């Protein structure tokens, strides 16, 4: 009898200790949830709504990196102008500093003094001027290639940040809805617990799940903040401005990757991938440089006219001369050989990069097609049916027709389903943007 009494006392003490721990845990979770449940909000006046087209227009007009790169084109146009200019003539004038016979200083213009005037003009042979002009024009093409490739890269970053922000805000709305619903349920159960109608373990489990939801929302909020910051930098607006992306339902479902032809995509990439074009232009520039180096091996011609007022044997001497260097020791052999090597190397790099571009197009097309197939097999009515189901489950739980474990299981399934659906929509749009990035243009517009 004594042993049974002792065992009963120990079990009762353990139950009291467990109850105290549950009360402490519930109060701690309630405090943490109360501290983190309210997200920071900016004033409505700092919010701007943007469609993707409006974001593109703002980006092209105000992005500072893009504007700086665009100035490289007129800069190289100026180099073209410089390459067109001819060599200036040179003038040489010689006179006596002091006439010892007449004792005059700088007797310029005197009949008994001697002055020499020479005019020289360099004539470039072998088409050097035209070859330098062609080289400068290719430099302008390379500047344009760099600008358009930067435009392609930054546009891809703009679109991906835009989509991440849009779908991230959609997920925040899901968390806000669930948290608001669960808060109401927790408040009702807190009242029932105070009256002694529900056990503490159910209330504690509800508060713990509410705290987990709040923590997950905070992590999603950080991702949205990063996307918001990246997008604000790209479109060059104030960092404190809240951007609300606007995406129409029609624009999401109107594209179908199965309609695209892979060979056509290769052709589009060859035309619109300016990074690959820059390799081809660089190979062309090296060929032009080789032609210029061969032309430099041909010596230039110098024409000279001379006037000597009091020449050694006749006064007012006028002479014409022609000068040219003899290509005996230096025929520009080293520069020609180096240019030949660079020409071959640039051709190899161009072919290698072309193969890399084809691989990127193939990979982006496969990923977009796989994501498209998964998206097309998804039933859009599923989320609406699931939403109505979770509302019914919430009502039945408040009526105590189902227990807390079943209720939280339905609640967690609803949250995970909403996240997966939103992520699937984002993945599909991101795969289309990756395909555009791999090709260099939107394939559905061609």
Secondary structure as GFF3:
##gff-version 3
##sequence-region A 1 446
A	DSSP	alpha_helix	2	36	.	.	.	ID=ss1
A	DSSP	three_ten_helix	44	46	.	.	.	ID=ss2
A	DSSP	beta_strand	47	51	.	.	.	ID=ss3
A	DSSP	alpha_helix	52	62	.	.	.	ID=ss4
A	DSSP	alpha_helix	64	84	.	.	.	ID=ss5
A	DSSP	beta_strand	90	95	.	.	.	ID=ss6
A	DSSP	beta_strand	98	99	.	.	.	ID=ss7
A	DSSP	beta_strand	104	105	.	.	.	ID=ss8
A	DSSP	beta_strand	115	123	.	.	.	ID=ss9
A	DSSP	alpha_helix	128	194	.	.	.	ID=ss10
A	DSSP	alpha_helix	200	235	.	.	.	ID=ss11
A	DSSP	beta_strand	242	246	.	.	.	ID=ss12
A	DSSP	alpha_helix	249	253	.	.	.	ID=ss13
A	DSSP	three_ten_helix	257	259	.	.	.	ID=ss14
A	DSSP	alpha_helix	262	272	.	.	.	ID=ss15
A	DSSP	alpha_helix	274	296	.	.	.	ID=ss16
A	DSSP	beta_strand	301	310	.	.	.	ID=ss17
A	DSSP	beta_strand	315	324	.	.	.	ID=ss18
A	DSSP	alpha_helix	333	377	.	.	.	ID=ss19
A	DSSP	alpha_helix	381	398	.	.	.	ID=ss20
A	DSSP	alpha_helix	404	439	.	.	.	ID=ss21
A	DSSP	three_ten_helix	443	445	.	.	.	ID=ss22
###
